[in-house]
Amino acid sequence: MLLTPRTRWPLNVPVDQKQPPQTGPADVVVTFIGHASFLLQIGGIKLLIDPVYSERASPLSFVGPRRVRAPGVRFDDLPPISCVLLSHNHYDHCDLRTLRALDRRFHMPIVTPVGNRRLLRSAGIQHVEELDWWENAQTAPIPITLTPAQHFSARHPFDRNRALWAGFLIEASGRRILFAGDTGYGAHFREIAARLDPIDFALIPIGAYQPRWFMKDVHMNPAEAVQAHLDLAARESLAMHFGTFQLTPEGIDDPPRELAKALHERGVSAERFRTVAVGESVWLGRDQTR
């Protein structure tokens, strides 16, 4: 992996940071903060998924993957957060500095797979609910089910796979939103569809996939992401996990370009599986992105 040539990314990509949109009691709005971080506004309920506001996805502040795009919503502009969903413990998803700041500000519960409570409590975060795959959250303000993913966990070389990884199925005002989490392609997508259909809106990763001999088991490439979209029979999907941290050798624009190619080859409309800019919001049930 270290010997694989890397396409150079820009040092910085400008982001039009936005205020979260004003929403009504019947609105369901998904805002792309960047990488795998999302703000979900479901009426008066505000969820954050895998929030990362640090400059690096790393245990150290001076080395490791550095973000090239700022978060699409400033931390200080976040609305009152009702609950945080944490998919697994990798540094580009589990940012303890951000989670501590959220805990101090909002005192909200964190819902996460089994094995992650100890890490969070070591950071001073007490309100944690652990779930196994297919279990339902008890502390979240709306129905949330932990879903399988094909991945791994580790914070350092000696704790590999001691905590679980997952996605989330969120039931939001009559709609079902799937956050697929970090995952390779596998039969779990068909199982999720069989157990939890219909999937109205899926957040599916498309980046950090090269080289395939190394990444295939844990990260999908865009063609596999399209197959996952089809397996889920998702009415609409949104791409994530690209364009913020250079975790692997492909270029910054390769994932969306390869996604467009895969959609064309499979005869899937670009409106059914799209990308949005960091900071943009998608209003579910409306033909509106801003």
Secondary structure, 3 states (H helix, E strand, C coil): CCCCCCCCCCCCCCCCCCCCCCCCCCCEEEEEEECCEEEEEECCEEEEECCCCCCECCCCCCCCCEECCCCCCCHHHCCCCCEEECCCCCCCCCCHHHHHHHHHHHCCCEEEECCCHHHHHHCCCCCEEEECCCCECCCCCCCEEEECCCCCCCCCCCCCCCCCCCEEEEEECCEEEEECCCCCCCCHHHHHHHHHCCCCEEEEECCCCCCHHHHCCCCCCHHHHHHHHHHHCCCCEEEECCCCECCCCCCCCHHHHHHHHHHHHHCCCCCCEECCCCCCEEECCCCCEC
